[in-house]
Amino acid sequence: VVSFDNMTKSELARTGYQTDAARDHNWTLLEALGVEMLRGDMRDLDSLLDASSGC
């Protein structure tokens, strides 16, 4: 499993969650489960294609 996350704060801020803590928790949890974590801009098609190559 590969997770491609731009780590945006806007949606978490909109819902009222503690933005930094929620982002860090999700990242750490997925990483602990063995998910390959990649940071990048989800609007960048080339980055998404690179991340999904071989899937």
Legacy VTK file of the C-alpha trace (Angstrom):
# vtk DataFile Version 3.0
C-alpha trace
ASCII
DATASET POLYDATA
POINTS 55 float
0.000 0.000 0.000
1.252 3.459 -0.888
-0.204 6.603 0.658
0.350 9.845 -1.228
-0.562 12.715 1.061
-0.136 16.437 0.537
-0.572 16.929 4.305
-3.033 19.765 3.813
-4.311 21.523 6.912
-7.410 23.072 5.350
-9.801 20.116 5.692
-8.725 19.326 9.249
-9.013 22.998 10.206
-12.493 23.138 8.672
-13.656 20.228 10.829
-12.125 21.622 14.012
-9.599 18.854 14.593
-6.228 19.720 16.092
-4.551 20.023 12.729
-0.911 19.229 13.489
-1.702 16.453 15.956
-4.210 14.802 13.600
-1.822 14.934 10.649
1.032 13.502 12.675
-1.182 10.777 14.148
-2.473 9.627 10.750
1.014 9.630 9.232
2.535 7.713 12.151
-0.301 5.176 12.284
-0.163 4.370 8.573
3.629 4.173 8.654
3.478 1.748 11.609
1.129 -0.456 9.580
3.767 -0.713 6.861
2.253 1.778 4.436
4.841 3.461 2.221
4.366 7.160 2.913
5.132 9.813 0.299
4.742 13.571 0.627
3.894 15.548 -2.451
1.383 17.678 -4.281
-1.590 15.539 -5.325
-2.183 17.935 -8.222
1.185 16.970 -9.726
0.315 14.186 -12.172
3.940 13.172 -12.731
4.461 12.661 -8.987
1.323 10.538 -8.753
2.353 8.444 -11.745
5.828 7.927 -10.274
4.356 6.922 -6.917
1.939 4.465 -8.508
4.337 2.844 -10.971
4.396 -0.891 -10.467
1.030 -0.970 -8.707
LINES 1 56
55 0 1 2 3 4 5 6 7 8 9 10 11 12 13 14 15 16 17 18 19 20 21 22 23 24 25 26 27 28 29 30 31 32 33 34 35 36 37 38 39 40 41 42 43 44 45 46 47 48 49 50 51 52 53 54
